Amino acid sequence: LATKDPIGGCFGGVFMEYNLRTILDDKAGLREFNPLNPYDPCPRLKDKFRPACYYWQTQWWENSANKDEKVKYNQIGLLCSEIDKAEERKQCFIGLGNIAPQNADWNLQTTKDLCGQIGNEQGKIFCLTGAAGAFHAEPKTRENSSQVCKVILSEKYRNECLQFKGSNTSK
């Protein structure tokens, strides 16, 4: 891949394929979800791979759950909240935000509502940041990326969101 981005580049592709198994054609299907070990394989990996693993873990969790979107976002937010290391936890929430616009049929308000289901304020902020990046990556919805960031009350995090949306290379 041309990008050296540790989240959306080669590392991200490894974790997407490990979880979603799309390359297997007729044998494709999700990796089986084990509720007793939902973080697997992330904790077993070297430190440099964990942020990407947790970022893409949310996509697998979302696809593995059989509940309505708002319930899923609350539950996945709880899983992200339990991650010990701050950077890994942050990437988990950003990864959840990255898939929110698609889950919301690219509706701005529904995307904000999905991130709003996360039980802690910092998780909501990082989810919105990931959502802004996803809106920015799609030319047809790029104008919505700044709108997502505007609901963040903290100026520091709003500015981080506005900066992130332009640098997000994953989708």
HELIX and SHEET records of a PDB file:
HELIX    1   1 CYS A   10  LEU A   20  1                                  11    
HELIX    2   2 THR A   22  LYS A   27  5                                   6    
HELIX    3   3 CYS A   42  ARG A   44  5                                   3    
HELIX    4   4 ASP A   47  PHE A   49  5                                   3    
HELIX    5   5 ARG A   50  SER A   64  1                                  15    
HELIX    6   6 GLU A   69  SER A   81  1                                  13    
HELIX    7   7 ALA A   86  ASN A  103  1                                  18    
HELIX    8   8 LEU A  108  GLY A  116  1                                   9    
HELIX    9   9 GLU A  121  ALA A  137  1                                  17    
HELIX   10  10 PRO A  139  THR A  141  5                                   3    
HELIX   11  11 ASN A  144  LYS A  150  1                                   7    
HELIX   12  12 GLU A  155  SER A  167  1                                  13    
END                                                                             
